[in-house]
Amino acid sequence: MKINKDLMDAIMMLAAIILVLITSSDFENMTIKYILMGGLTVVALVSIVFRVIGSKQNEHNSESFH
């Protein structure tokens, strides 16, 4: 499975931006805020992992062509 690095970068940046916006916003229900923050943190971490896997795949593919 080929992982698109640009897509992972975009998802990671979007999750980080939304996470900052949620963190700085006031919520009436703090439980919802913490759930959203936890979910977005997981999305950001997963996109970082996929980004690293994608870059390793690119290195492996570029070495096999030489």
N, C-alpha and C positions, 0 to 999 in steps of 0.2 A: 504494500500500500504506500503510495507516494503522498507525502505530507507537504502541503503548500506553505512555505515559510512566511510569505506575505500575509496569508490569511491568519496564521497564528499570531503574527505581529499585530495585526489589526484587532483581533479579538482580545489580545493581552492589553493593548492600549485602551480599548474601549472599556474593558472591565476595570482597569485602574482608574480611569476618569470617572466612571459611574460610582466606584467605591469611594473616591474622594468627595463626590457630590453628596452621597448618602451620609457619609461620616459627618460632614459639616452641616447637614440639615437637621431641623428639629422634627421629631416624630412624637405623636401622642402615645403610641404604643412602642415601647423600647424593644419588646420581644421581636416585633416585625423588623425593626431596624437591625437587630443582631442577626436575625435569620438571613436578611438580604446581604448584609456584610459578609457573613460566613459563606453564603452561596457564591458571591462574586469573588471572594478570595480563592475558593476552590476552582472556579473557572479560570482565574488568572494563573494559578499554579499549574493547572493541567495544560494550559496553552504554553506555558514556559517549558514544560516537559516535552510536549510535542514539538516545540521549536528546536529544542536540543536534539531530539531524535531526527528531525528533518535535516538539520545541518550535518549530522553524522551520516545520514543517508547520502547527502550530496557529496561529502568527502569520499565515501566509499565508491559512489558511482563515477566520480571524476578520476579516481585512482585506477579503476578497472578499464578506462578508456586509453590509458597511457601504456 
